Every structure is written in structure tokens, then in C-alpha cells.
């Protein structure tokens, strides 16, 4: 189904991270116009009152769609909720059939509740934590390994995680492509490797991953000031 004509661009509050990439990929796949509003999480933009008004959990991404339900503006925060909203809005990558939608939802929530958070903790303790805590490194690296195993088994008999290509795949790919940082060997998960190569070859995925890629260099994650914002949960 073709996306409905969208006259006004969607405002995307964004920083190029695995969670932000989910939305740029979906917008590119759907062909929806959008305007990027950078939320520099290393400088504390996520704590600004104007951003908290649309994302009260002080996390990006968030969107404001000027052409929401009944033609009225709507704001949405939480990447999974944004993907579902855009899927319903466009009729793309999020099936209307209830049985098929449940398949997508299960794997979207698996990513939101497990794959993303656990891999994020793996990044933190392996790369960013000022103190190397071996128990934490082992704990999250091992859990990442288990989750890759779950994904590998799921993909052993299907091309995409929910059968057809969907928002669930978009939610997972940005995290999965960082497997080296998570202490994993992608060759141990051949079905994930095949799926990842397929995903990264999609033109819209490639475009989505490149959005504002240059601004990631503005934050040195080893900078104590940046870490104080990201890990201390305060603005500069």
C-alpha cells in the first residue's frame, strides 16, 4: 500500500544512535518527508523544557507529525511507539492482519525490552564505563550472546524476523550491526549474518543509517563532561 500524501514534513528529534536510526530507516522506507532536529545527548539537549514537552522521559527519538489523526498534530515518543504509529499511518511494514501484527509486535517488544537495553549495557561496561567491572562485562556480554542466539534461531527458517520485512527488523538492525562492540563474533550466528547483510543492502536502510552521521563526531564519549551528562543524567 502506498503511503498517503504528506504535505508537511514530520519533525524528527534525533541523534544518530541505534534508537534514532530506527526512525530514519522507517521514514526513508515509507518515503515520508521529515525535518531533523538534532538532540545532542552529549550536551544535554534532552533535558531542555521544549524537548521534555514532547518526550517526558528525556530520551530521543521523538516526533511531531503536523498531519496526525484527523489532520491534527500529534507528538510521539519511544522508538517502538513511533514505529507502530508510522506503520499504522502509512499502512506499510506493520500488517493490519491481527495474527501477522502479533508476530511483528512480539519481536518489536523483544528488541525494546531485551536486545536494545542489554546490548546498550554491554556497550557501557565494555567501552564507556570509567571503571572496568569484570563481572558486569561478563554478565552483559554473555547476555548479548544469548540474545544473538535467540535471533539466530528465529532467522534459521525465514528471511525476516516476523516473516515479511517489518518495523521489527528496522528496530533490531541498528543494534545488531554493532556486534563487534558487544564482544560477539557474527560468524557464530550465520543466520543473523545473512539477515544483517540483507538489511544493510537495502537502500532505505543505508540512507537511514547515514542521516547526520557526521555529527556523532561532535561527542567524545570518553570526555568526562559528556559522560557526566549521559551517565549522570544531568545537563551541562
C-alpha positions as YAML, in Angstrom:
chain: A
units: angstrom
residues:
- id: 1
  name: UNK
  ca: [0.00, 0.00, 0.00]
- id: 2
  name: UNK
  ca: [1.37, 3.40, -0.92]
- id: 3
  name: UNK
  ca: [1.90, 5.97, 1.79]
- id: 4
  name: UNK
  ca: [-0.67, 8.79, 1.87]
- id: 5
  name: UNK
  ca: [0.43, 12.14, 0.53]
- id: 6
  name: UNK
  ca: [2.17, 14.06, 3.30]
- id: 7
  name: UNK
  ca: [2.27, 17.79, 2.64]
- id: 8
  name: UNK
  ca: [4.13, 18.88, 5.75]
- id: 9
  name: UNK
  ca: [7.30, 17.14, 6.91]
- id: 10
  name: UNK
  ca: [7.37, 15.22, 10.16]
- id: 11
  name: UNK
  ca: [9.63, 16.81, 12.77]
- id: 12
  name: UNK
  ca: [12.12, 14.21, 13.99]
- id: 13
  name: UNK
  ca: [14.02, 14.91, 17.20]
- id: 14
  name: UNK
  ca: [17.05, 12.76, 16.68]
- id: 15
  name: UNK
  ca: [20.64, 11.81, 17.34]
- id: 16
  name: UNK
  ca: [22.43, 9.15, 15.26]
- id: 17
  name: UNK
  ca: [22.26, 6.16, 17.61]
- id: 18
  name: UNK
  ca: [20.66, 2.72, 17.23]
- id: 19
  name: UNK
  ca: [17.38, 4.06, 18.60]
- id: 20
  name: UNK
  ca: [17.44, 7.12, 16.37]
- id: 21
  name: UNK
  ca: [18.27, 5.03, 13.31]
- id: 22
  name: UNK
  ca: [15.05, 3.04, 13.72]
- id: 23
  name: UNK
  ca: [13.03, 6.10, 12.81]
- id: 24
  name: UNK
  ca: [15.17, 7.46, 9.98]
- id: 25
  name: UNK
  ca: [15.08, 3.99, 8.40]
- id: 26
  name: UNK
  ca: [11.29, 3.81, 8.70]
- id: 27
  name: UNK
  ca: [10.81, 7.31, 7.31]
- id: 28
  name: UNK
  ca: [13.11, 6.53, 4.40]
- id: 29
  name: UNK
  ca: [11.36, 3.22, 3.73]
- id: 30
  name: UNK
  ca: [7.94, 4.91, 3.73]
- id: 31
  name: UNK
  ca: [9.06, 7.89, 1.66]
- id: 32
  name: UNK
  ca: [7.71, 10.35, 4.21]
- id: 33
  name: UNK
  ca: [9.21, 13.86, 4.29]
- id: 34
  name: UNK
  ca: [10.88, 14.79, 7.55]
- id: 35
  name: UNK
  ca: [12.95, 17.51, 9.15]
- id: 36
  name: UNK
  ca: [15.79, 16.64, 11.52]
- id: 37
  name: UNK
  ca: [16.02, 18.47, 14.84]
- id: 38
  name: UNK
  ca: [19.30, 17.37, 16.43]
- id: 39
  name: UNK
  ca: [19.12, 16.41, 20.10]
- id: 40
  name: UNK
  ca: [22.75, 16.43, 21.19]
- id: 41
  name: UNK
  ca: [22.60, 13.93, 24.04]
- id: 42
  name: UNK
  ca: [26.21, 14.65, 24.99]
- id: 43
  name: UNK
  ca: [25.41, 18.30, 25.65]
- id: 44
  name: UNK
  ca: [22.14, 17.73, 27.46]
- id: 45
  name: UNK
  ca: [19.67, 18.84, 24.81]
- id: 46
  name: UNK
  ca: [17.37, 16.05, 26.01]
- id: 47
  name: UNK
  ca: [16.77, 17.98, 29.23]
- id: 48
  name: UNK
  ca: [15.56, 21.17, 27.59]
- id: 49
  name: UNK
  ca: [11.95, 22.05, 28.51]
- id: 50
  name: UNK
  ca: [10.85, 22.26, 24.90]
- id: 51
  name: UNK
  ca: [12.05, 18.71, 24.28]
- id: 52
  name: UNK
  ca: [10.62, 17.36, 27.53]
- id: 53
  name: UNK
  ca: [7.24, 18.70, 26.43]
- id: 54
  name: UNK
  ca: [7.15, 16.04, 23.72]
- id: 55
  name: UNK
  ca: [9.43, 13.41, 25.29]
- id: 56
  name: UNK
  ca: [8.92, 13.45, 29.07]
- id: 57
  name: UNK
  ca: [11.36, 10.56, 29.59]
- id: 58
  name: UNK
  ca: [14.17, 12.81, 28.28]
- id: 59
  name: UNK
  ca: [15.09, 10.30, 25.60]
- id: 60
  name: UNK
  ca: [15.22, 10.68, 21.87]
- id: 61
  name: UNK
  ca: [13.89, 9.93, 19.31]
- id: 62
  name: UNK
  ca: [10.56, 11.69, 19.31]
- id: 63
  name: UNK
  ca: [8.41, 13.01, 16.50]
- id: 64
  name: UNK
  ca: [5.80, 15.66, 15.91]
- id: 65
  name: UNK
  ca: [3.55, 14.85, 12.98]
- id: 66
  name: UNK
  ca: [1.71, 18.01, 11.87]
- id: 67
  name: UNK
  ca: [-0.72, 15.82, 9.95]
- id: 68
  name: UNK
  ca: [-1.71, 13.39, 12.67]
- id: 69
  name: UNK
  ca: [-5.09, 11.74, 13.29]
- id: 70
  name: UNK
  ca: [-7.96, 13.85, 11.93]
- id: 71
  name: UNK
  ca: [-5.37, 16.16, 10.41]
- id: 72
  name: UNK
  ca: [-4.32, 17.49, 13.81]
- id: 73
  name: UNK
  ca: [-0.70, 17.50, 15.07]
- id: 74
  name: UNK
  ca: [0.45, 14.69, 17.33]
- id: 75
  name: UNK
  ca: [3.70, 14.05, 19.19]
- id: 76
  name: UNK
  ca: [5.02, 10.56, 19.87]
- id: 77
  name: UNK
  ca: [7.96, 9.46, 21.99]
- id: 78
  name: UNK
  ca: [9.55, 5.99, 22.45]
- id: 79
  name: UNK
  ca: [11.01, 4.50, 19.29]
- id: 80
  name: UNK
  ca: [8.77, 1.42, 19.29]
- id: 81
  name: UNK
  ca: [5.63, 3.53, 19.62]
- id: 82
  name: UNK
  ca: [6.84, 5.79, 16.80]
- id: 83
  name: UNK
  ca: [7.40, 2.79, 14.52]
- id: 84
  name: UNK
  ca: [3.92, 1.47, 15.27]
- id: 85
  name: UNK
  ca: [2.37, 4.88, 14.69]
- id: 86
  name: UNK
  ca: [4.13, 5.35, 11.36]
- id: 87
  name: UNK
  ca: [3.19, 1.81, 10.37]
- id: 88
  name: UNK
  ca: [-0.48, 2.48, 11.06]
- id: 89
  name: UNK
  ca: [-0.32, 5.88, 9.40]
- id: 90
  name: UNK
  ca: [1.15, 4.61, 6.15]
- id: 91
  name: UNK
  ca: [-0.11, 1.04, 6.08]
- id: 92
  name: UNK
  ca: [3.46, -0.10, 5.46]
- id: 93
  name: UNK
  ca: [5.72, -2.59, 7.25]
- id: 94
  name: UNK
  ca: [3.14, -3.17, 10.02]
- id: 95
  name: UNK
  ca: [0.40, -5.57, 8.90]
- id: 96
  name: UNK
  ca: [-3.26, -4.92, 9.58]
- id: 97
  name: UNK
  ca: [-3.99, -8.64, 9.94]
- id: 98
  name: UNK
  ca: [-4.05, -9.33, 13.68]
- id: 99
  name: UNK
  ca: [-2.13, -12.61, 13.58]
- id: 100
  name: UNK
  ca: [0.63, -11.09, 11.48]
- id: 101
  name: UNK
  ca: [0.67, -7.95, 13.61]
- id: 102
  name: UNK
  ca: [1.16, -10.01, 16.77]
- id: 103
  name: UNK
  ca: [4.22, -11.61, 15.14]
- id: 104
  name: UNK
  ca: [5.69, -8.18, 14.49]
- id: 105
  name: UNK
  ca: [4.79, -6.85, 17.95]
- id: 106
  name: UNK
  ca: [6.44, -9.79, 19.71]
- id: 107
  name: UNK
  ca: [9.79, -9.13, 18.05]
- id: 108
  name: UNK
  ca: [9.50, -5.37, 18.30]
- id: 109
  name: UNK
  ca: [8.94, -5.70, 22.05]
- id: 110
  name: UNK
  ca: [11.76, -8.26, 22.26]
- id: 111
  name: UNK
  ca: [14.05, -5.61, 20.89]
- id: 112
  name: UNK
  ca: [12.64, -2.82, 23.04]
- id: 113
  name: UNK
  ca: [12.72, -4.80, 26.27]
- id: 114
  name: UNK
  ca: [15.77, -7.00, 25.77]
- id: 115
  name: UNK
  ca: [18.01, -6.74, 22.73]
- id: 116
  name: UNK
  ca: [18.41, -2.96, 22.87]
- id: 117
  name: UNK
  ca: [18.75, -2.46, 26.65]
- id: 118
  name: UNK
  ca: [21.06, -5.43, 27.17]
- id: 119
  name: UNK
  ca: [23.30, -4.50, 24.26]
- id: 120
  name: UNK
  ca: [23.32, -0.92, 25.49]
- id: 121
  name: UNK
  ca: [24.60, -2.12, 28.86]
- id: 122
  name: UNK
  ca: [27.16, -4.24, 27.04]
- id: 123
  name: UNK
  ca: [28.42, -1.12, 25.26]
- id: 124
  name: UNK
  ca: [28.54, 0.77, 28.53]
- id: 125
  name: UNK
  ca: [30.55, -1.69, 30.56]
- id: 126
  name: UNK
  ca: [32.81, -2.86, 27.75]
- id: 127
  name: UNK
  ca: [33.62, 0.56, 26.28]
- id: 128
  name: UNK
  ca: [32.47, 3.57, 28.27]
- id: 129
  name: UNK
  ca: [32.48, 2.77, 31.98]
- id: 130
  name: UNK
  ca: [35.35, 4.65, 33.67]
- id: 131
  name: UNK
  ca: [35.92, 1.63, 35.90]
- id: 132
  name: UNK
  ca: [36.21, -1.80, 34.30]
- id: 133
  name: UNK
  ca: [33.99, -4.14, 36.30]
- id: 134
  name: UNK
  ca: [34.67, -7.64, 35.03]
- id: 135
  name: UNK
  ca: [31.51, -9.12, 36.48]
- id: 136
  name: UNK
  ca: [29.38, -6.56, 34.63]
- id: 137
  name: UNK
  ca: [31.35, -7.00, 31.41]
- id: 138
  name: UNK
  ca: [30.90, -10.76, 31.53]
- id: 139
  name: UNK
  ca: [27.27, -10.53, 32.59]
- id: 140
  name: UNK
  ca: [26.17, -8.34, 29.69]
- id: 141
  name: UNK
  ca: [28.48, -9.83, 27.06]
- id: 142
  name: UNK
  ca: [27.08, -13.27, 27.88]
- id: 143
  name: UNK
  ca: [23.51, -11.98, 27.77]
- id: 144
  name: UNK
  ca: [24.21, -10.36, 24.39]
- id: 145
  name: UNK
  ca: [25.48, -13.72, 23.20]
- id: 146
  name: UNK
  ca: [22.29, -15.42, 24.38]
- id: 147
  name: UNK
  ca: [20.13, -12.85, 22.59]
- id: 148
  name: UNK
  ca: [22.05, -13.24, 19.34]
- id: 149
  name: UNK
  ca: [21.43, -16.96, 19.69]
- id: 150
  name: UNK
  ca: [17.69, -16.34, 20.03]
- id: 151
  name: UNK
  ca: [17.72, -14.15, 16.94]
- id: 152
  name: UNK
  ca: [19.83, -16.66, 15.01]
- id: 153
  name: UNK
  ca: [17.38, -19.47, 15.73]
- id: 154
  name: UNK
  ca: [14.43, -17.29, 14.75]
- id: 155
  name: UNK
  ca: [16.05, -16.44, 11.41]
- id: 156
  name: UNK
  ca: [17.00, -20.04, 10.63]
- id: 157
  name: UNK
  ca: [13.82, -20.68, 8.65]
- id: 158
  name: UNK
  ca: [12.68, -17.24, 7.50]
- id: 159
  name: UNK
  ca: [14.10, -14.23, 5.70]
- id: 160
  name: UNK
  ca: [13.00, -11.62, 8.24]
- id: 161
  name: UNK
  ca: [12.16, -11.87, 11.93]
- id: 162
  name: UNK
  ca: [8.38, -11.74, 11.53]
- id: 163
  name: UNK
  ca: [8.24, -13.38, 8.10]
- id: 164
  name: UNK
  ca: [7.82, -10.33, 5.89]
- id: 165
  name: UNK
  ca: [10.06, -7.29, 6.25]
- id: 166
  name: UNK
  ca: [8.67, -5.10, 9.02]
- id: 167
  name: UNK
  ca: [9.29, -2.50, 11.68]
- id: 168
  name: UNK
  ca: [10.68, -5.29, 13.87]
- id: 169
  name: UNK
  ca: [13.65, -5.69, 11.52]
- id: 170
  name: UNK
  ca: [14.16, -1.93, 11.47]
- id: 171
  name: UNK
  ca: [14.22, -1.87, 15.27]
- id: 172
  name: UNK
  ca: [16.86, -4.60, 15.51]
- id: 173
  name: UNK
  ca: [19.31, -3.77, 12.74]
- id: 174
  name: UNK
  ca: [20.94, -0.69, 14.26]
- id: 175
  name: UNK
  ca: [21.92, -2.64, 17.35]
- id: 176
  name: UNK
  ca: [22.91, -5.81, 15.52]
- id: 177
  name: UNK
  ca: [25.30, -4.05, 13.18]
- id: 178
  name: UNK
  ca: [27.44, -3.14, 16.21]
- id: 179
  name: UNK
  ca: [28.14, -6.77, 17.12]
- id: 180
  name: UNK
  ca: [31.91, -6.24, 17.37]
- id: 181
  name: UNK
  ca: [31.48, -3.63, 20.10]
- id: 182
  name: UNK
  ca: [29.40, -6.16, 22.01]
- id: 183
  name: UNK
  ca: [32.15, -8.77, 22.08]
- id: 184
  name: UNK
  ca: [30.41, -11.06, 19.59]
- id: 185
  name: UNK
  ca: [31.58, -12.98, 16.53]
- id: 186
  name: UNK
  ca: [28.97, -12.68, 13.81]
- id: 187
  name: UNK
  ca: [30.24, -15.90, 12.22]
- id: 188
  name: UNK
  ca: [28.87, -17.74, 15.25]
- id: 189
  name: UNK
  ca: [25.39, -16.64, 14.12]
- id: 190
  name: UNK
  ca: [25.21, -17.42, 10.39]
- id: 191
  name: UNK
  ca: [21.50, -16.69, 10.04]
- id: 192
  name: UNK
  ca: [21.90, -13.31, 11.72]
- id: 193
  name: UNK
  ca: [24.86, -12.61, 9.46]
- id: 194
  name: UNK
  ca: [22.83, -13.39, 6.34]
- id: 195
  name: UNK
  ca: [19.92, -11.25, 7.60]
- id: 196
  name: UNK
  ca: [22.24, -8.37, 8.54]
- id: 197
  name: UNK
  ca: [23.84, -8.36, 5.10]
- id: 198
  name: UNK
  ca: [20.38, -8.32, 3.53]
- id: 199
  name: UNK
  ca: [19.26, -5.47, 5.75]
- id: 200
  name: UNK
  ca: [22.33, -3.31, 5.22]
- id: 201
  name: UNK
  ca: [21.98, -3.74, 1.46]
- id: 202
  name: UNK
  ca: [18.52, -2.11, 1.44]
- id: 203
  name: UNK
  ca: [18.89, 1.44, 0.03]
- id: 204
  name: UNK
  ca: [16.49, 2.97, 2.58]
- id: 205
  name: UNK
  ca: [18.35, 1.32, 5.46]
- id: 206
  name: UNK
  ca: [21.62, 2.65, 4.11]
- id: 207
  name: UNK
  ca: [20.15, 6.15, 3.82]
- id: 208
  name: UNK
  ca: [18.62, 5.99, 7.28]
- id: 209
  name: UNK
  ca: [21.91, 4.96, 8.88]
- id: 210
  name: UNK
  ca: [23.74, 7.83, 7.20]
- id: 211
  name: UNK
  ca: [21.42, 10.59, 8.42]
- id: 212
  name: UNK
  ca: [23.50, 13.14, 10.34]
- id: 213
  name: UNK
  ca: [26.30, 10.59, 10.73]
- id: 214
  name: UNK
  ca: [28.84, 13.39, 10.73]
- id: 215
  name: UNK
  ca: [27.51, 14.90, 13.96]
- id: 216
  name: UNK
  ca: [28.39, 11.81, 16.01]
- id: 217
  name: UNK
  ca: [31.95, 13.10, 15.90]
- id: 218
  name: UNK
  ca: [30.91, 16.12, 17.96]
- id: 219
  name: UNK
  ca: [30.79, 14.00, 21.11]
- id: 220
  name: UNK
  ca: [33.82, 12.24, 22.52]
- id: 221
  name: UNK
  ca: [32.22, 9.51, 24.63]
- id: 222
  name: UNK
  ca: [35.38, 9.32, 26.72]
- id: 223
  name: UNK
  ca: [35.09, 13.01, 27.63]
- id: 224
  name: UNK
  ca: [34.22, 13.25, 31.36]
- id: 225
  name: UNK
  ca: [31.84, 16.14, 30.63]
- id: 226
  name: UNK
  ca: [29.94, 14.08, 28.08]
- id: 227
  name: UNK
  ca: [29.85, 11.08, 30.40]
- id: 228
  name: UNK
  ca: [28.54, 13.27, 33.21]
- id: 229
  name: UNK
  ca: [25.58, 14.19, 31.02]
- id: 230
  name: UNK
  ca: [24.91, 10.73, 29.60]
- id: 231
  name: UNK
  ca: [25.53, 8.66, 32.71]
- id: 232
  name: UNK
  ca: [24.92, 11.21, 35.44]
- id: 233
  name: UNK
  ca: [21.55, 12.20, 33.96]
- id: 234
  name: UNK
  ca: [22.08, 15.94, 34.17]
- id: 235
  name: UNK
  ca: [22.53, 18.77, 31.74]
- id: 236
  name: UNK
  ca: [25.84, 20.54, 31.39]
...
